[in-house]
Amino acid sequence: MMNLFALPGLLAAGHDPTDHAIPHALHDSPLLRIPAGGAESSSPALGIKEGYYEFFITNHLMMSAFVAFCLIVVGLLCSRKISIYHGEGLGRYQTRGRLSQLFETICAFIRDEVAYPNLKGLTDKYIYYVWTVFFFILFANIMGVIPFGYILQMITGDTQYSHWGGSATGNLSLTGVLAFTSLFAIVFIGIRETSLKDFLNHFNPIGWDGGIAMLPIALLLYVLEVLSLLIKCFVLAMRLFGTMMAGHLVLAAFVGLIFAARSAGDSTAYAVSIPVVLVSTGLTLLELFVCCLQAFIFTFLTVLFIASMAVHEHDEHLDDDPHAMEDAGQMDPDKIFDPGRISPAVGASHPAGA
């Protein structure tokens, strides 16, 4: 994301301020060329040029891999701080380190306030997928705010590094893959926790017992419900992509005012740059909030869609009968806020007092 660090590099190199929001190849020659259509076929959006699909490592692809690496490293470091130690009482479960405590608190919040109210007794079974989705999007959003490329350009003086970095979630390819994983999770968990027959019955609320007269309506509802599920996942991708891309473009529009004023003289450009820097700083802080909000919204909607297809209607009695939940091998809701449960749920699977 463009901010105070990015402005000197942009002004020095004379770059288009919207250039940072567009994916760029980090090397000249493609790593892979596959025939795709005739010699006249060209589609830059799909990477097809003169009848060949050309694969490059882009800055967004690099940031996706970097985010995944950082997520694995942070997860390993925090899990060691949350593991059970020798000692007496609750001291055995005390998490060490502020970073680990922060992530433990976030994990407990996502589990208790987002996943459990929707997934009920299935929470502990699928919470790891929910945590992975949330933290991957959160890391990708926040790292997109850090101008890695412009920092490297200022350090090395080489303009080729200006395209390094960027928001991976500002690329529809990544958000599309995330939405596809949500669709796969909805279908897989729905079939696994109910049955193929019950899962398909979700798409036909009136059933198939209405006779020949109701058959066209039942088929129409079936098609509409399937389309509704596909559209929900498509909207997940578009919402995340549009919001993150919009943040970049709004800041680029403000920075573009400096380039527009530069034609009138350097003094005018410096005068305009002062309010632009102040506004850009405020918008960057707002963007940090949006990064967290969009990760939460994507995760919440994914959990909601999974619950709508996977949670049995008769599972609601588990909230009123703790013994039924224990018999099902799931978490007792009365123990959700037990201090001895929080750490094992995040970093281990040992019961309190073990």
VEXSE-458134 format. One record per residue (C-alpha): residue number from 1; residue in one letter; x, y, z. Coordinates in Angstrom, 3 decimals, always signed. Layout:
# residues N
k; r; east; north; up
NUM; a; X; Y; Z
...
# end
This chain:
# residues 354
k; r; east; north; up
1; m; +0.000; +0.000; +0.000
2; m; +1.231; +3.452; -0.805
3; n; +2.227; +5.606; +2.181
4; l; +5.053; +7.856; +3.398
5; f; +7.683; +5.288; +2.431
6; a; +6.327; +4.919; -1.084
7; l; +6.108; +8.606; -2.023
8; p; +9.874; +9.319; -2.365
9; g; +10.354; +6.295; -4.600
10; l; +7.419; +7.227; -6.799
11; l; +8.518; +10.823; -7.181
12; a; +12.096; +9.852; -7.918
13; a; +11.189; +7.283; -10.533
14; g; +8.204; +9.102; -12.001
15; h; +6.008; +6.017; -11.812
16; d; +2.307; +5.925; -12.435
17; p; +0.792; +5.937; -8.899
18; t; -1.702; +3.211; -9.877
19; d; +1.110; +0.989; -11.143
20; h; +1.670; -0.666; -7.754
21; a; -1.843; -2.156; -7.719
22; i; -1.306; -4.123; -10.944
23; p; +0.413; -7.553; -10.958
24; h; +3.883; -7.485; -12.522
25; a; +6.219; -10.271; -13.609
26; l; +9.432; -10.401; -11.582
27; h; +11.488; -11.808; -14.485
28; d; +11.716; -11.299; -18.230
29; s; +11.357; -14.784; -19.720
30; p; +8.322; -16.987; -18.958
31; l; +8.952; -20.107; -16.910
32; l; +6.376; -22.029; -18.922
33; r; +4.828; -21.669; -22.406
34; i; +1.810; -23.781; -23.367
35; p; -0.033; -23.578; -26.710
36; a; -3.472; -22.033; -26.219
37; g; -5.545; -21.402; -29.344
38; g; -4.326; -20.097; -32.658
39; a; -1.443; -17.776; -33.386
40; e; -3.830; -14.817; -33.349
41; s; -5.154; -15.612; -29.860
42; s; -4.174; -13.060; -27.234
43; s; -5.699; -12.423; -23.825
44; p; -3.466; -10.471; -21.425
45; a; -5.897; -11.053; -18.554
46; l; -5.452; -14.837; -18.932
47; g; -1.730; -14.666; -19.685
48; i; -2.207; -15.730; -23.313
49; k; +0.047; -14.030; -25.858
50; e; +0.214; -14.905; -29.572
51; g; -1.352; -18.320; -29.059
52; y; +0.703; -19.307; -25.996
53; y; -0.055; -19.247; -22.302
54; e; +2.975; -17.763; -20.559
55; f; +3.557; -18.381; -16.875
56; f; +5.474; -15.773; -14.872
57; i; +6.112; -15.387; -11.152
58; t; +4.345; -12.140; -10.330
59; n; +4.635; -9.934; -7.289
60; h; +1.213; -11.122; -6.084
61; l; +2.193; -14.770; -6.484
62; m; +5.405; -14.106; -4.586
63; m; +3.470; -12.353; -1.798
64; s; +1.045; -15.281; -1.559
65; a; +3.960; -17.677; -0.980
66; f; +5.590; -15.241; +1.445
67; v; +2.353; -14.891; +3.424
68; a; +1.995; -18.679; +3.648
69; f; +5.603; -18.980; +4.841
70; c; +5.128; -16.282; +7.492
71; l; +1.907; -17.909; +8.656
72; i; +3.651; -21.271; +9.114
73; v; +6.577; -19.697; +10.996
74; v; +4.340; -17.644; +13.296
75; g; +2.122; -20.673; +13.926
76; l; +5.093; -22.847; +14.905
77; l; +6.560; -20.177; +17.190
78; c; +3.246; -19.462; +18.926
79; s; +2.337; -23.135; +19.349
80; r; +5.527; -23.711; +21.327
81; k; +4.594; -20.907; +23.691
82; i; +1.088; -22.318; +24.194
83; s; +2.119; -25.933; +24.821
84; i; +1.768; -27.500; +28.276
85; y; +4.695; -27.175; +30.705
86; h; +5.712; -28.788; +33.965
87; g; +4.139; -27.150; +36.966
88; e; +1.084; -27.058; +39.148
89; g; -2.507; -26.039; +38.425
90; l; -3.349; -23.526; +35.735
91; g; +0.292; -22.410; +35.572
92; r; +0.921; -25.378; +33.305
93; y; -1.358; -23.817; +30.663
94; q; -0.121; -20.227; +30.872
95; t; +0.887; -18.888; +27.486
96; r; +4.260; -17.162; +27.341
97; g; +5.014; -14.132; +25.201
98; r; +2.811; -11.235; +24.120
99; l; +2.662; -12.358; +20.488
100; s; +1.497; -15.842; +21.451
101; q; -1.056; -14.403; +23.861
102; l; -2.371; -12.125; +21.114
103; f; -2.824; -14.997; +18.669
104; e; -4.345; -17.197; +21.357
105; t; -6.897; -14.488; +22.121
106; i; -7.750; -14.082; +18.435
107; c; -8.111; -17.853; +18.017
108; a; -10.391; -18.066; +21.061
109; f; -12.517; -15.190; +19.731
110; i; -12.914; -16.761; +16.277
111; r; -13.810; -20.110; +17.822
112; d; -16.202; -18.912; +20.513
113; e; -17.856; -15.924; +18.795
114; v; -17.775; -16.873; +15.108
115; a; -17.537; -20.643; +14.685
116; y; -19.396; -22.063; +17.695
117; p; -22.649; -20.037; +17.367
118; n; -22.996; -21.420; +13.826
119; l; -21.256; -24.795; +13.730
120; k; -22.429; -25.892; +17.192
121; g; -21.013; -29.331; +17.954
122; l; -18.903; -29.367; +14.785
123; t; -16.780; -26.434; +15.937
124; d; -13.734; -28.292; +17.235
125; k; -13.809; -30.598; +14.230
126; y; -13.384; -27.859; +11.624
127; i; -11.992; -24.912; +13.577
128; y; -8.508; -25.444; +12.157
129; y; -9.735; -24.728; +8.642
130; v; -11.544; -21.624; +9.888
131; w; -8.417; -20.352; +11.645
132; t; -6.297; -20.994; +8.529
133; v; -8.644; -19.008; +6.272
134; f; -8.840; -16.084; +8.704
135; f; -5.125; -15.726; +9.380
136; f; -4.078; -16.226; +5.756
137; i; -6.361; -13.407; +4.589
138; l; -5.381; -11.228; +7.541
139; f; -1.660; -11.677; +6.887
140; a; -2.083; -11.074; +3.138
141; n; -4.115; -7.908; +3.723
142; i; -1.747; -6.400; +6.282
143; m; +1.407; -7.251; +4.335
144; g; -0.130; -5.503; +1.349
145; v; +0.022; -2.276; +3.360
146; i; +3.799; -2.571; +3.748
147; p; +5.597; -1.142; +0.659
148; f; +8.333; -3.784; +0.445
149; g; +9.219; -2.844; -3.127
150; y; +9.709; +0.857; -2.509
151; i; +11.722; +0.155; +0.640
152; l; +14.047; -2.098; -1.385
153; q; +14.243; +0.569; -4.101
154; m; +15.270; +3.226; -1.566
155; i; +17.892; +0.900; -0.044
156; t; +19.420; -0.403; -3.279
157; g; +18.651; +2.473; -5.625
158; d; +17.470; -0.044; -8.230
159; t; +14.030; +0.697; -9.692
160; q; +13.447; -2.962; -10.659
161; y; +12.473; -3.667; -7.046
162; s; +9.625; -1.153; -7.093
163; h; +7.131; -3.848; -8.132
164; w; +8.084; -6.268; -5.373
165; g; +5.388; -6.641; -2.742
166; g; +1.778; -5.597; -2.997
167; s; -1.514; -6.935; -1.695
168; a; -2.027; -10.534; -2.815
169; t; -5.734; -10.251; -1.997
170; g; -5.925; -7.384; -4.490
171; n; -5.666; -10.041; -7.202
172; l; -8.852; -11.797; -8.313
173; s; -6.906; -15.015; -8.949
174; l; -6.113; -15.444; -5.245
175; t; -9.527; -14.403; -3.969
176; g; -11.080; -16.752; -6.538
177; v; -9.027; -19.659; -5.180
178; l; -10.025; -18.760; -1.627
179; a; -13.684; -18.674; -2.663
180; f; -13.281; -22.048; -4.395
181; t; -11.834; -23.563; -1.213
182; s; -14.875; -22.223; +0.651
183; l; -17.161; -23.827; -1.943
184; f; -15.286; -27.113; -1.617
185; a; -15.519; -26.939; +2.187
186; i; -19.271; -26.248; +2.029
187; v; -19.896; -29.241; -0.244
188; f; -17.438; -31.631; +1.427
189; i; -18.464; -30.871; +5.014
190; g; -22.139; -30.802; +4.083
191; i; -22.000; -34.287; +2.522
192; r; -19.734; -35.657; +5.261
193; e; -21.876; -34.475; +8.159
194; t; -25.277; -35.273; +6.659
195; s; -25.359; -37.537; +3.624
196; l; -25.391; -37.044; -0.101
197; k; -29.177; -37.366; -0.143
198; d; -29.733; -34.901; +2.717
199; f; -27.220; -32.487; +1.224
200; l; -29.017; -32.478; -2.115
201; n; -32.343; -32.017; -0.340
202; h; -31.075; -28.638; +0.893
203; f; -31.482; -27.416; -2.675
204; n; -35.132; -28.476; -2.851
205; p; -36.992; -27.133; +0.206
206; i; -40.444; -28.287; -1.001
207; g; -39.329; -31.895; -1.517
208; w; -40.143; -34.305; -4.327
209; d; -43.461; -35.588; -2.990
210; g; -45.721; -33.004; -4.622
211; g; -46.480; -35.123; -7.653
212; i; -46.048; -34.370; -11.336
213; a; -47.598; -30.908; -10.971
214; m; -44.900; -29.766; -8.530
215; l; -42.002; -31.308; -10.454
216; p; -41.243; -28.222; -12.630
217; i; -41.267; -25.970; -9.551
218; a; -39.032; -28.389; -7.649
219; l; -36.544; -28.526; -10.526
220; l; -36.563; -24.737; -10.832
221; l; -35.928; -24.322; -7.107
222; y; -33.131; -26.860; -7.336
223; v; -31.409; -24.899; -10.101
224; l; -31.923; -21.587; -8.294
225; e; -30.500; -22.925; -5.014
226; v; -27.418; -24.303; -6.749
227; l; -26.895; -20.984; -8.521
228; s; -27.386; -19.215; -5.186
229; l; -24.561; -21.220; -3.620
230; l; -22.239; -20.518; -6.564
231; i; -23.099; -16.812; -6.501
232; k; -22.445; -16.627; -2.754
233; c; -18.925; -17.960; -3.246
234; f; -18.384; -15.694; -6.259
235; v; -19.418; -12.694; -4.164
236; l; -16.918; -13.756; -1.489
237; a; -14.124; -13.450; -4.043
238; m; -15.373; -10.179; -5.535
239; r; -15.959; -8.500; -2.157
240; l; -12.445; -9.210; -0.907
241; f; -10.814; -8.342; -4.232
242; g; -12.857; -5.169; -4.755
243; t; -12.327; -3.833; -1.257
244; m; -8.567; -4.352; -1.221
245; m; -8.114; -3.056; -4.767
246; a; -10.265; -0.007; -4.003
247; g; -8.042; +0.926; -1.086
248; h; -5.009; +0.991; -3.385
249; l; -6.754; +2.982; -6.086
250; v; -8.132; +5.611; -3.687
251; l; -4.664; +6.270; -2.306
252; a; -3.270; +6.280; -5.846
253; a; -5.794; +8.961; -6.775
254; f; -4.576; +11.208; -3.966
255; v; -0.917; +10.620; -4.827
256; g; -1.762; +11.382; -8.454
257; l; -2.583; +14.931; -7.373
258; i; +1.119; +15.477; -6.691
259; f; +2.047; +14.400; -10.229
260; a; -0.686; +16.628; -11.639
261; a; +0.589; +19.608; -9.618
262; r; +4.194; +18.905; -10.614
263; s; +3.496; +20.200; -14.116
264; a; +2.888; +23.621; -12.556
265; g; +6.258; +23.601; -10.797
266; d; +8.076; +21.895; -7.974
267; s; +6.900; +24.440; -5.404
268; t; +3.256; +23.684; -6.235
269; a; +3.934; +19.961; -6.031
270; y; +5.507; +20.333; -2.568
271; a; +2.584; +22.460; -1.384
272; v; +0.090; +19.858; -2.578
273; s; +2.120; +16.986; -1.146
274; i; +1.637; +18.146; +2.472
275; p; -2.165; +17.617; +2.646
276; v; -1.832; +14.544; +0.400
277; v; +0.596; +12.925; +2.851
278; l; -1.704; +13.704; +5.788
279; v; -4.770; +12.321; +4.022
280; s; -2.834; +9.269; +2.786
281; t; -1.643; +8.541; +6.327
282; g; -5.202; +8.668; +7.627
283; l; -6.447; +6.460; +4.800
284; t; -3.649; +3.977; +5.432
285; l; -4.722; +3.678; +9.076
286; l; -8.286; +3.172; +7.883
287; e; -7.024; +0.534; +5.469
288; l; -5.486; -1.389; +8.381
289; f; -8.926; -1.562; +9.955
290; v; -10.419; -2.675; +6.633
291; c; -7.761; -5.421; +6.376
292; c; -8.926; -6.927; +9.668
293; l; -12.596; -6.376; +8.856
294; q; -12.427; -8.110; +5.472
295; a; -10.636; -11.128; +6.958
296; f; -13.380; -11.364; +9.572
297; i; -16.212; -10.982; +7.039
298; f; -14.797; -13.633; +4.676
299; t; -14.338; -16.069; +7.567
300; f; -17.739; -15.355; +9.098
301; l; -19.595; -15.844; +5.813
302; t; -17.672; -19.047; +5.079
303; v; -18.645; -20.449; +8.485
304; l; -22.243; -19.344; +7.946
305; f; -22.457; -21.060; +4.548
306; i; -20.906; -24.262; +5.923
307; a; -23.331; -24.282; +8.850
308; s; -26.324; -23.810; +6.561
309; m; -25.452; -27.029; +4.719
310; a; -23.823; -29.168; +7.424
311; v; -25.476; -28.519; +10.801
312; h; -28.403; -30.864; +11.442
313; e; -31.613; -29.306; +12.649
314; h; -31.733; -31.832; +15.466
315; d; -28.260; -30.772; +16.644
316; e; -29.816; -27.755; +18.348
317; h; -30.636; -29.911; +21.371
318; l; -26.909; -30.193; +22.103
319; d; -26.953; -26.653; +23.494
320; d; -29.435; -27.688; +26.172
321; d; -28.009; -31.127; +26.894
322; p; -24.280; -31.095; +27.766
323; h; -24.239; -34.901; +28.078
324; a; -25.478; -35.233; +24.480
325; m; -22.520; -33.167; +23.337
326; e; -20.118; -35.292; +25.368
327; d; -21.618; -38.436; +23.840
328; a; -21.090; -36.940; +20.390
329; g; -17.416; -36.447; +21.243
330; q; -17.643; -32.681; +20.945
331; m; -16.942; -29.728; +23.197
332; d; -19.162; -29.031; +26.201
333; p; -20.471; -25.455; +25.800
334; d; -20.113; -24.938; +29.563
335; k; -16.361; -25.396; +29.163
336; i; -15.848; -22.896; +26.374
337; f; -14.513; -20.226; +28.715
338; d; -12.676; -22.633; +31.010
339; p; -9.052; -21.332; +31.158
340; g; -7.837; -24.902; +31.036
341; r; -9.599; -25.433; +27.712
342; i; -8.394; -22.394; +25.773
343; s; -4.710; -23.243; +25.519
344; p; -5.188; -26.914; +24.626
345; a; -7.725; -25.967; +21.957
346; v; -5.153; -23.704; +20.320
347; g; -1.868; -25.481; +20.864
348; a; -2.599; -28.951; +22.234
349; s; -5.379; -31.407; +22.908
350; h; -4.835; -32.160; +26.585
351; p; -7.772; -31.656; +28.969
352; a; -7.474; -29.253; +31.859
353; g; -5.733; -30.606; +34.899
354; a; -4.200; -33.553; +33.031
# end
